[in-house]
């Protein structure tokens, strides 16, 4: 199980933990993106990129984008 302090440091390697959206006035805003940790499934999930990253038995996240599973 990954430690909460360690999880706070992790970001999605594809979006780097942020993305931009336009607000009602048409101005771009930077939005923070957090990874969801699913301990029972051994996954880190980025809802923005719609990618799931596996976490090994040794609690090491596999952040290779080519090996991530899309959902």
KAFENQUI-V396153 format. One line per field, one symbol per residue. ss: DSSP state (H for helix, E for strand, C for the rest). psi: psi as a letter, one per 30 degrees, with the letter a starting at -180 (. if undefined). Layout:
BEGIN
ss = ???
psi = ???
END
This chain:
BEGIN
ss = CCCHHHHHHCCCCCCCCEEEEECCCCCEEEEECCEEEEHHHCEEEECCCCEEEEECCCCCECCCHHHCEEC
psi = kkkeeeeffklkfefggllklkafggkkkkkkklkkkjeffhkkkjfefhkkkkklfghjkjgjefflkl.
END
